[in-house]
Amino acid sequence: MAMSSDNILYQMLTVRDVSRILNIHVNTVRRWADKGILRAYRITNRGDRRFKKEDIDHFLDELNNNGGDPQKAFLTNDGLSDNY
């Protein structure tokens, strides 16, 4: 059964959601998204950011595996870390 686009957006995380999960400021989430450290999806004409839960979970795994350094845990365009 196909999901509607509204349902998919409802399941995505907001900047605030991600900031709470990662325990960082909302501006840090935005900055990391702009730098490509976190993968964000732009929605609406305003360009609001949304994040997939699985991307944030993967980022947390990479962060834990790389000593807490977000620069080493960033996601590439294919959603996989450069660190193997």
SVG drawing of the C-alpha trace seen along z (x, -y; Angstrom):
<svg xmlns="http://www.w3.org/2000/svg" viewBox="-2 -31 39 33">
<polyline fill="none" stroke="black" stroke-width="0.4" points="0.0,0.0 1.5,-3.4 1.8,-6.2 0.5,-9.6 3.0,-12.5 1.2,-14.0 1.7,-10.8 5.4,-10.7 5.9,-14.3 4.1,-13.5 6.6,-10.8 9.6,-13.0 11.3,-14.9 11.5,-18.7 14.5,-20.7 13.3,-20.9 12.7,-17.1 16.3,-16.5 17.7,-19.0 16.0,-17.2 17.2,-13.8 20.8,-15.0 20.7,-17.3 22.0,-20.3 20.6,-23.7 18.2,-24.1 20.7,-26.4 23.3,-23.7 20.9,-21.3 20.4,-23.9 24.1,-24.5 24.9,-20.8 22.2,-20.3 23.6,-23.2 27.1,-21.7 25.8,-18.2 26.7,-16.7 23.0,-15.9 20.8,-15.0 17.8,-17.4 14.9,-17.5 13.6,-20.9 9.8,-21.2 7.4,-24.1 8.2,-27.4 9.9,-28.6 12.4,-25.7 11.6,-24.2 13.9,-21.3 12.7,-17.7 14.8,-14.7 14.2,-11.0 14.4,-9.1 16.6,-6.4 19.1,-9.1 19.3,-10.5 19.7,-7.0 22.5,-6.2 24.2,-9.5 24.0,-8.6 25.5,-5.2 28.4,-6.8 28.8,-9.5 29.2,-6.9 31.6,-4.9 33.8,-8.0 34.4,-9.3 31.6,-11.9 33.1,-13.9 30.2,-15.1 32.6,-15.9 33.7,-12.2 30.1,-11.0 28.6,-13.1 26.4,-11.5 27.3,-11.6 24.8,-12.1 24.0,-8.4 23.2,-8.4 26.3,-6.4 29.2,-7.6 32.5,-8.0 34.0,-6.1 33.9,-2.3"/>
</svg>
